[in-house]
Amino acid sequence: MSTVTETDPAKLPQWQGRPVPWATKWSGEEVPEPLLPDLDSSGAVALGYRDGVENRDEYGYLWRREGIGRGGEPQFKQLNGYRQKACMRTPRCHVCGVRLPKDRPIHWLLPPDGLTTTTWSGTTSVTVMSPPTCDGCVELARRLCPHLRAHGSSLLEVRDFRLWGVIGEAFMLEFVADGPRGPEIKLLDRVKDAVLQYGVEYEEAGPKTFVVRQQIVELLDWEVIES
């Protein structure tokens, strides 16, 4: 790997003298407003927020509300959903937030278990939920992250990738009857770590009853260059 200038930790968000990665979730970014089940214009059960303000992607999936103000304390083991999505789609480095080039290879720093082999309808994909890392932040991430220090890491050169799907919470809901305060809807079940692939129809979970936490991408052209 060519010599690069390492990111200055002092330029990252700080907490008690410790640098905090750009995509990290903070405790003050929790939004407690509950999701509400209702019937959409077609009469199907759907989830939404009381004020009707929603952040849905092009596939119709509802993203869970979070703040972006970095208040409170950093939750180092969690990623802010909006910033994680920006890292995967733009793409951006999850450590410093810098935009990465779309017209040339970028690097992905992953723990040993960071690559997932997913098979849907006979097709196998290699997917990741961890965002990419710019060249200047690779060694900084290896030094600051307790998980990478303890378990090691692999550095991938990724030449092509695409948005694959989402991970979040699936709600199984059933319309019961029309009540005095509106539709009565029963919660049958919920799955907190459900993975859904874009473009696939699901009988029990879909855009109307699924709330997204993070984006998943599929690596199409890549190789491990350091481990």
N, C-alpha and C positions, 0 to 999 in steps of 0.2 A: 504494500500500500504506500502511495506517495506521501511525502512529508506534508503535513498540514498544520496550520496554527490552531492550537487548542482553544476552545471557548473559555473566556474568562468567567469563572464562577461568580464573580462579583456582579456581573451583568444580568444574572438570573434573578427572579423573585427571591426575596430573602425572608427567613423566619428564624428569629433568635440566633442570628449569625450563620445560619445554614442555608446554602442555596437550594431552591426548590425547582424541580423541572416544570417547564411551561405548562404541560398538560395535566399536572397533578390536580386532584380535586381538593378543595378546602372545605372545612366544616361549615362555614358560613354560606356556602353555595347550595345547601339543602333547601328545597322548596316543599313545604309540607302539604300544599294544597292537594286534596285527594282527587283521584280519577273518578269520574261519574259515568255509570252506564246509562244509556238512553237508546232510543230508536232513531235511526237516521231517516233520510227522506224516502228511502225505499222500504222502510218498515223493519230493517234488520237491526239486531243489537249491535251497538257500537260504544266505544269508550271515548271520552273527551274530558275537557275541563269546564268548570262552571261558567267561566266568563267567555267561553267559546274561542279563546285565543289558542291556536295550536301551531306546533312546528312539525309538519309532516313532510317526508321526503317524496321524491318523484314516484315511489311505489305505494304511497299512501300510508306508510308506517308512522305512527305517532311517537315522537321522541319525548322521553321523560323530561319534565321541566327541571332545570338547574340554573342557579345564578352563575355569574361570571366575574364577580367582584373580588374574589380571593380573600374574603373575610374569614375570621376565626383562625383555625390551625390547619396546616396542610395534612391531608390524609395520604401519606406517601404510598400506600398500597393500592390506592384507587385513582382512576382517571376521570376528569371532568368530561361528561358525555359530549358536550359541544366542542371542546378543544380536541378530544380524541377524534371526532368526526372530521374536523378541519385537518388534522394531521394525515388522516387516511385519504381524504378526497383531494386536498390541494396539490400535492402533499406538503406537510411541514415536519420539521424535526420536533419530536415531543419534548426534548430537553430545553432547547432555546427558542423554539417557535419560528425559526427562519424558514422561508419558503424554499423548497427543494426543486431542482430543475425537472421538467417533464420530458425533455428531449434527450436526456442521457442517463446512464445508470445511477441509481442511488443506493445507499447502504441501509441495511436493516440489522440492528443489533438485537439478538434474541437470547433468552435463557435456553438451556438444553431442551426444555419441553415446549418451546415457543411455537414450533411448527405443528400443525394439526392436519392429519390426512382425513378428509371428509369424503364419504361416498354417498351420492344421491342418484337414484335411478340408474345405477350401474356405472356412473361417471365418477371418477376419483379426482379430487382437487386437493391441493396443498394450500391451506389457509392460515392467516395470522390475525390476531387481534391486537398485538403490540404494535404501536406506530413506528415509523422509520426514525433513523438517527442521522444527523448530518455528520460529515467527516470530523468537524472540529469538536463534536460532543462525544465521540465514541469512547475515548479513553477516560473522559470525565465521568461518563455514565458507568463505566466499569469500576471506577474508583469510588463513586458515591453510593451506588445502589447495593444495599446489603445482600439482596438475592443474587445478583450477578457475582459479587465477591465470593459468596458461599458456594455457588453451584457452577460458576463458569458461564461462558457465553459463546455464541457463534456469531460471526459477522458475515452477512450475506450481501452479495452484489446483485441487485434486482434490476433487470433490464426492461421488464414489462409486468404489469399487474392490473387487476380490475376489481371494482367493487363486487363482492360476492353475495353478501347478505348482512344479517344483523343478529345480535344477541340481546335478549331482554326478558320480559315477563309476559307469558301467555295467560290470558284469562278465558276460562270456559264459562260462558254466560247463557242463560235461558230466559226468554220472555215468559212470564207467568200470566199476567193479566193487566188490564188498565185499572189503576187505582185512583183515588181522589186527588193524589198529588202527582199523578203521572204514571208511566209504565212501571209495573212491578217486575223486577228482573232478579233472578236467582243466580248466585255464584255457585257453579258446580265444582270447579277445580281451578287451580292456578299453578303454573310451572315457572319458577323464578329464573332459571338459567336455560331458557329455550333458545335454540339456534334455528334460524329460518333463512333459506336461500332465496334470493330475489328471483322472481319469475316463476316460482313453483306454487301451485295451488295446494292449500292445506284444508282438510275437512274441519279440524277443530281449532285452528288458529290462523289468523291472517291479519291484514292491515287494520281491520276494524276492532279487533280484540287483542292487539299485541302492542306493548309499550317498549320502545327501544332504549337500551343503555349504551351500546357501543356498535361501531361499524366493524365488519369483517371484510378483508380483501383476499383475493386469490392470487398467488404468485404464479405467473405464466412462464417467465424466463428468468432463472436465477441460479446462483451457485454459491456455495460456502467458500469464502476466501480466507477466513481465519477462524480457528476454534481452539 
